[in-house]
Amino acid sequence: MSLRFFLCGDVMTGRGIDQALPHPVDPVLYEPYVHDAREYFELAEKAHGAFQRPVSFDYIWGDALQELEQSQIDLKIVNLETAITSKETPWPDKGIHYRMHPLNIGCLSAARISACALANNHVLDWGYDGLSETLRSLDTVGIGHSGAGNNAEEAAAPAALNVKGKPRVLLFSFGSTTSGISREWSATSSRAGVNLLNDLSDATATKVAAQMRRRQQSGDLLIASIHWGSNWSYDIPSKQIAFAHRLIEEGVAIVHAHSSHHVKAIEVFKGRLILYGCGDFLTDYEGISGYEEFRADLALMYFVELDSQTGQLLSARLVPMQMRRFRLEHTSAANAHWLCDLLKNLGARFRTQARLAKDNSMMLEWREE
């Protein structure tokens, strides 16, 4: 018996995307250069042509919806890097603030998202009230969440995901200060916030793995979703590798990491999957220049199949997408080749590579020691 997952990187449905949806918040922004969220919509139109507002809730997923429907997925897990709130008070002295109106949460329901990792550097952009509204909004539509809460215990608790006739999956979400999360955002016994790692040491990895196992019942599979690292670099620090390895050795089935705006290397360690950086997935970055060599406009859908009894990786199919007019589209053959070559080069040190199929999707191939 197997479990099939859809995983992806950052889902950022605030700001420009929120303005394109049926129920936008007040577009005021407190950024150094952009003061109106509608400017991001206008940048996307300048880059790829005009499109009509408002768009439907399923619009932003575009061709990805058909991929999800065809792939017979058990669970869909994303990193939601947007507050779901109409609160008006931004976190002070922070350069970027993402929010999506709670009435626009239908854009997550449209893709039938199972659970969201929330331990990231945008979930508290609109303060503690904004976080509370985010949690309530997800609860209202039955989308699981982990990594943020009204206190440390809630923030550390997993999203328990049930699949009929198959083992339960526990999704844990962790944030690292290396991704820009402020220490001030760390949840405590008396303060709301995110599930923040003390550091990326072996001792911390061992400690959090033990905390995960304490929540585990017989047969449960564990997923660790981690927001770590800088925005622009293919480098994977040795501390991240050692941390991920320790989690796998301690029983975690998948390490699902994100924060970089672009795809990073993949490893299969002791038969289990480590995604060191899933890249952006849904963003409003169209038309923004800089760092073009990283091709942040290209996204990957990770379709992962595990042995439900052992957590061992059976297969991983990768489907390239591209954002155009705030909508995910299948990318060109040239872009798919570029991504395939990138994964081969990045994966060489981990003995992984991608094999391109005729439909421009890719299959992960790996060799273990």
C-alpha positions in Angstrom: 0.0 0.0 0.0 1.3 3.5 -0.8 0.5 7.1 0.1 0.5 9.8 -2.6 1.4 13.3 -1.8 1.4 16.6 -3.6 4.0 19.0 -2.1 5.1 22.4 -3.2 7.0 25.5 -2.0 5.7 28.9 -1.2 2.1 29.7 -1.8 1.8 33.5 -1.5 -1.8 34.5 -2.3 -1.6 37.9 -0.7 -0.8 41.3 -2.1 -1.2 41.3 -5.9 -3.0 38.0 -6.1 -5.4 39.0 -3.4 -6.2 42.1 -5.4 -7.1 39.9 -8.4 -9.4 37.7 -6.4 -13.1 38.5 -5.7 -12.7 40.0 -2.2 -9.5 42.0 -2.0 -8.3 43.7 1.2 -7.5 47.4 1.4 -4.5 47.6 -1.1 -2.4 49.9 1.1 1.2 48.6 1.5 4.0 49.7 3.8 6.9 48.7 1.6 9.8 50.9 0.8 9.0 51.2 -2.9 5.4 50.0 -3.5 2.5 51.5 -1.5 -0.4 49.9 -3.4 -0.9 46.1 -3.9 -2.6 46.8 -7.2 0.8 47.7 -8.6 1.8 44.1 -8.6 -1.3 43.2 -10.7 -0.3 45.9 -13.1 3.3 44.6 -13.3 2.0 41.2 -14.2 -0.1 42.7 -17.0 2.9 44.6 -18.3 4.9 41.3 -18.4 2.4 39.0 -19.9 -0.7 40.9 -21.1 -3.9 42.1 -19.7 -6.4 39.9 -17.9 -9.8 40.5 -16.3 -10.4 41.0 -12.6 -11.7 39.5 -10.5 -10.5 36.0 -11.3 -12.3 32.9 -10.0 -10.9 31.1 -7.0 -9.6 28.2 -9.2 -8.1 30.5 -11.8 -4.7 30.9 -10.0 -4.1 27.1 -10.1 -4.6 26.9 -13.8 -3.1 23.7 -15.4 -2.0 22.5 -11.9 -5.6 21.6 -11.1 -5.7 19.0 -13.9 -2.4 17.6 -12.8 -3.8 17.2 -9.2 -7.0 15.6 -10.4 -5.2 13.1 -12.7 -2.6 12.1 -10.1 -4.9 10.5 -7.5 -3.4 12.3 -4.6 -4.1 11.4 -1.0 -2.8 14.6 0.6 -1.9 18.0 -0.6 0.6 20.0 1.5 1.8 23.6 0.9 3.8 26.3 2.7 1.3 29.1 3.1 3.3 32.3 3.2 0.5 34.7 3.6 -1.6 35.9 6.5 -5.3 35.4 5.9 -6.7 38.5 7.5 -8.4 41.9 6.9 -6.6 43.4 10.0 -5.1 46.8 9.3 -2.1 47.0 11.6 1.1 45.6 10.1 4.0 44.3 12.1 6.2 47.3 12.8 9.5 47.9 11.1 9.1 45.0 8.7 9.6 45.7 5.0 7.1 43.3 3.4 3.6 42.4 4.6 1.5 39.8 2.9 -2.2 39.3 3.5 -5.2 37.8 1.8 -8.8 38.6 2.7 -10.5 35.7 4.6 -13.3 35.7 2.0 -10.7 34.7 -0.6 -9.8 31.5 1.2 -11.8 29.7 -1.5 -8.6 29.8 -3.6 -7.1 27.3 -1.2 -10.3 25.2 -1.1 -10.4 25.2 -4.9 -7.3 23.0 -4.9 -8.6 21.0 -1.9 -5.4 21.7 0.1 -5.1 19.2 3.0 -2.8 21.2 5.2 -0.5 24.3 5.3 2.8 24.7 7.0 2.8 28.1 8.7 6.1 28.5 10.4 7.5 31.1 8.0 8.5 34.8 7.9 5.1 36.2 6.7 2.4 34.5 8.8 2.6 37.3 11.5 2.9 40.2 9.0 -0.3 41.6 10.4 0.3 41.0 14.0 -1.2 38.6 16.5 -4.7 39.5 15.6 -3.9 38.7 12.0 -2.4 35.3 13.0 -5.6 34.5 15.0 -7.7 35.3 12.0 -5.5 33.2 9.8 -5.9 30.2 12.1 -9.7 30.7 12.3 -10.0 31.0 8.6 -8.2 27.7 7.9 -10.2 26.0 10.6 -13.5 27.3 9.1 -12.8 25.5 5.8 -11.3 22.4 7.3 -7.7 23.0 6.1 -5.1 21.6 8.5 -2.2 23.7 9.7 0.9 23.4 11.8 3.7 25.7 12.8 1.9 28.7 14.3 -0.5 29.0 17.2 -1.8 31.0 20.1 1.0 29.6 22.3 4.0 27.3 22.0 2.1 24.1 22.4 -0.3 25.0 19.6 2.5 26.1 17.3 4.4 22.8 17.8 1.3 20.6 17.4 1.1 18.7 14.1 -1.7 18.7 11.6 -3.1 15.2 11.9 -4.1 14.1 8.4 -6.3 11.0 7.9 -6.6 9.0 4.7 -9.3 6.4 4.6 -7.8 2.9 4.8 -4.2 4.2 5.1 -1.9 5.3 7.9 -2.3 8.7 9.5 0.2 11.4 8.5 1.4 14.0 11.0 2.6 17.3 9.5 5.0 19.3 11.7 6.1 22.8 10.6 9.3 24.5 11.8 10.9 27.9 11.1 14.5 28.9 11.2 15.9 32.4 11.8 18.0 31.8 8.7 14.9 32.5 6.6 14.4 35.9 8.1 12.0 34.9 10.9 12.5 37.2 13.9 13.2 35.7 17.3 10.4 37.9 18.5 7.9 35.8 16.5 8.7 32.6 18.5 5.7 31.3 20.3 6.0 30.9 24.1 3.7 29.5 26.8 2.1 32.9 27.1 2.5 34.4 23.6 1.3 33.5 20.1 3.8 32.9 17.3 5.6 30.4 15.2 7.3 27.1 16.0 10.8 28.5 15.8 13.9 26.3 15.9 16.6 27.3 18.4 19.3 26.6 15.8 20.2 23.9 13.2 22.4 21.9 15.6 22.4 18.1 15.9 21.1 18.5 19.5 18.1 20.5 18.3 17.3 18.0 15.5 17.4 15.2 18.0 15.2 17.1 20.4 12.5 18.1 17.9 12.5 14.5 16.4 11.8 13.2 19.9 9.0 15.7 20.3 7.5 14.6 17.0 7.7 10.9 18.1 5.8 11.7 21.3 2.8 12.7 19.2 3.2 9.6 17.0 0.8 6.7 17.3 1.6 3.2 15.8 1.8 3.4 12.0 1.8 7.2 11.8 4.1 8.8 9.2 6.0 12.0 10.1 6.6 14.9 7.8 8.9 17.8 8.8 8.2 21.0 6.8 11.0 23.5 7.4 11.3 27.2 6.4 15.1 27.9 6.2 17.8 29.6 4.4 18.3 32.6 2.1 16.2 33.7 -0.9 18.8 33.4 -3.6 21.4 30.7 -3.6 21.8 27.1 -4.7 24.2 26.5 -1.8 23.0 24.0 0.9 24.8 24.7 4.1 26.3 21.6 5.8 24.1 22.4 8.9 21.0 22.0 6.8 22.2 18.6 5.4 23.2 17.3 8.9 19.8 18.5 10.3 17.8 16.8 7.6 19.8 13.6 7.9 19.3 13.5 11.7 15.5 13.9 11.2 15.5 11.0 8.8 17.6 8.9 11.1 15.1 9.6 13.9 12.1 8.4 11.9 10.9 11.3 9.7 9.5 10.1 6.3 9.9 13.4 4.4 11.8 16.6 5.0 9.9 19.3 3.0 12.0 22.5 3.0 11.4 25.9 1.5 12.3 29.6 1.6 14.5 30.1 -1.4 12.6 31.7 -4.3 13.8 29.0 -6.6 14.2 25.2 -6.8 17.1 23.6 -5.0 18.6 20.1 -4.8 16.8 16.9 -3.9 18.3 14.0 -1.9 17.1 10.5 -1.0 18.8 9.6 2.3 18.3 6.1 3.7 15.5 5.6 1.3 13.6 8.8 2.4 13.0 12.0 0.6 14.7 15.4 1.4 13.6 18.4 -0.6 16.1 21.0 0.4 14.2 23.9 -1.3 10.9 23.6 -3.2 11.0 27.1 -4.5 8.1 29.5 -5.1 4.8 28.1 -6.3 2.1 30.8 -6.4 3.4 34.4 -6.2 2.8 37.9 -7.5 6.4 38.4 -8.7 5.7 38.7 -12.4 7.4 41.7 -13.9 9.8 42.2 -11.0 13.4 42.3 -12.3 16.5 41.0 -10.6 18.0 37.5 -10.1 16.7 36.3 -13.5 19.4 33.7 -13.7 17.6 31.7 -10.9 14.4 31.5 -13.0 12.1 32.0 -10.0 9.1 32.1 -12.5 9.5 28.3 -12.9 7.8 26.2 -10.2 7.7 22.5 -9.5 4.8 20.3 -8.5 6.2 17.4 -6.4 4.1 14.2 -6.7 5.6 11.8 -4.1 4.6 8.2 -3.5 5.7 6.5 -0.3 5.4 3.0 1.1 2.8 3.7 3.7 4.2 1.1 6.1 7.9 2.1 6.0 7.9 5.7 4.7 10.4 4.7 2.0 10.3 6.7 -1.2 8.8 4.7 -4.1 8.7 7.4 -6.7 8.7 11.2 -7.3 7.3 12.8 -10.3 8.1 16.5 -10.9 5.9 18.7 -13.0 7.2 22.1 -14.1 4.9 25.1 -14.1 5.2 28.8 -14.9 3.3 31.8 -13.5 1.7 34.0 -16.2 -1.0 36.5 -15.4 -1.2 35.1 -11.9 -2.0 31.6 -13.3 0.0 28.4 -13.3 0.6 27.1 -16.8 2.5 24.1 -18.2 5.9 25.4 -19.2 7.7 25.1 -22.5 10.0 22.1 -23.4 13.0 24.4 -23.3 12.2 25.5 -19.7 11.6 21.9 -18.7 15.0 20.9 -20.1 16.6 23.8 -18.2 15.0 22.6 -14.9 16.0 19.0 -15.6 19.6 20.0 -16.2 19.6 22.1 -13.1 18.3 19.3 -10.9 20.9 17.0 -12.4 23.7 19.4 -11.6 22.5 20.3 -8.2 21.8 16.6 -7.4 25.2 15.3 -8.4 26.5 15.5 -4.9 23.5 13.7 -3.6 23.4 11.1 -6.4 20.0 12.3 -7.7 18.9 13.4 -11.1 15.7 14.0 -13.0 14.8 12.2 -16.2 12.7 14.1 -18.6 9.5 12.5 -20.1 7.8 13.4 -23.4 5.2 15.4 -21.6 7.9 17.6 -20.0 7.4 16.1 -16.6 10.4 14.5 -14.8 11.0 11.4 -12.8 13.4 11.5 -9.9 16.2 9.0 -10.1 18.5 8.2 -7.2 21.4 6.0 -6.2 22.2 5.3 -2.6 25.6 4.4 -1.1 
